[in-house]
Amino acid sequence: MTHNDHPNMPPLSDEEKRIMLHRGTEPPFGGKYWNKHDAGIYLCRQCGAPLYASASKFDSGCGWPSFDDELPHAVERRDDPDGRRTEIVCASCKGHLGHVFEGEGFTPKDTRHCVNSASLAFRAAQQIERAIFAGGCFWGVDYMFRSTAGVLAVRSGYTGGTTRHPTYKQVCAGNTGHAEAVEVIFDPTVVSYEHLARLFFEMHDPTQRGRQGPDVGSQYRSAVFYLNDEQQRIAQRLVDQLRQNGYDVATEVTQADEFWPAEEYHQNYIARHPERSCHARVNRFERRA
């Protein structure tokens, strides 16, 4: 995906391009988020990837939005061309965010991400929901959800196992109990959980047990990890509907536990390696003859 072509984000303005693409800086105390205190999540203005939770935002008095921590694997640090500072960019699209400073003592984490408002988008807490699905190799599942209207962000990762902070190598060995899964952050005013769950059941083969196509092992199992009673109800109803349509569904419907983000090279993998696409949508909700 090239600069500024994310389907869920409007085009960058000239000022936003100056800042995100050419390392510009907006004037202090003038950006729309420097003094914002609402609960929610801050996204990359260019690609929509989640960057910061509002709980990590604080008033440093500098006139730019300040955060003392980023979401896991969300922000990449680089040496700034000025030779003195550390630049921060979106880990997904490499758009310029601002700079990071340490040793100032503002919060116990002793870190300040000084970010341009123009590099950010905001979603209020009531506009955000999460869903977690496992449908074989997470590369293809990530790609299919990422291109869906209303989806704000997708992260590949591991869940459903016992090992804390699992690595790809550990999960592939089949000893941790984790499944390759994706976490979907979405705007429920644009897309419903049921729509995403239907897409999930149609993008992979839910009848396969302990595998998905050529990928064999419990880490490739089909599973819906529900986060509340409503998600459980919807997922189970769709499973029942597929069984009525003649499918021997193997998908687990189980309560979600901790989601561990996968290594950075797994994130948004298909967009960077389009020849590796491994999922295709099949209509399974029309009754078979």
Summary of the structure (lengths in Angstrom):
residues: 289
radius of gyration: 20.2
end to end distance: 39.8
largest distance: 68.4
contacts: 925
relative contact order: 0.14
helix: 24%
strand: 27%
